[in-house]
């Protein structure tokens, strides 16, 4: 990705974050003032705002194309409900770290970027694209919060200090470990490369598979609280580091969310029921457009490229 594209991508993301905030609370004068100031910063900021506004108008063309193809849909189901509406289609709206998330993060990456960072204790963390973490080290404990995306941890020995990695209400405690942790479309995933990881929910609640060994993986659907588990070959753990996405009985929404981290702009699933379908396979995220097609085609889905900054996935 060129520096110019990266800059344009950043401005578009900021503009979309702002428009979602305003639509969520249109009577808030603070939000409106924030938008006015942001647009006035430069001609590039104003152009990014115009691009976001244009996407709203493009929703009508998508609907017309689907009507000609014999399909039916509503404006809310296709785009406005997924991007600008208050619901944002939980399972299908896939967003990179927003401005507030980045402000909280100690380390964050951009679209398509995979970066290694070394923490204060010597732990090596590989951050996936559009990912962010926050660290909190004390004399008693080492804690890392995954704010967005995915991270692979190669945990350094802690001289009696446990290493905890948290995402929402799930905590993974490393016991001399290298492991993968991710959150995509409200599905949290933990997979162990070597060592042991103890997994628990907030309040001390234990999961059925509270201790994971090498090759074990576990997923938690935050909406339904459903738990999935299985095993895979060690070379498939965190294969995203090499641009490969490995999925086993995962939701279309979560796999699409992972691939979307390699693609500029937003990727939105118009129908959450489609996003809830299951898929297995290996997908090359280095060519994200083709990977998205490969994910949705087995279920009869279609990928619509609305603009350079918005891709919509819908059932045909």
PEHULIN-V557098 format. One line per field, one symbol per residue. psi: psi as a letter, one per 20 degrees, with the letter a starting at -180 (. if undefined). Layout:
psi->???
//
This chain:
psi->prhggggggghgggghgghggghhmijohggghggghghihrhhghhhghgghhhghihhhgggghghijrqrqhghgghhhgirhhkmgiiooqrpaghghhiqhpqrapippqpqprhjipppoprqlqqqpqoprihqppppohqcqqppnpqpjlioqoppqocjppoopmmqprpproplkopppppgrbqpppqrqjjpqqhmipprpiqqpqoohgijqpqraqrqhiiplihhjjpoppokrqgghgggghiiipqaqppohohhghiqqqqappoiimhghggghghhhjkrqppngriippppqq.
//
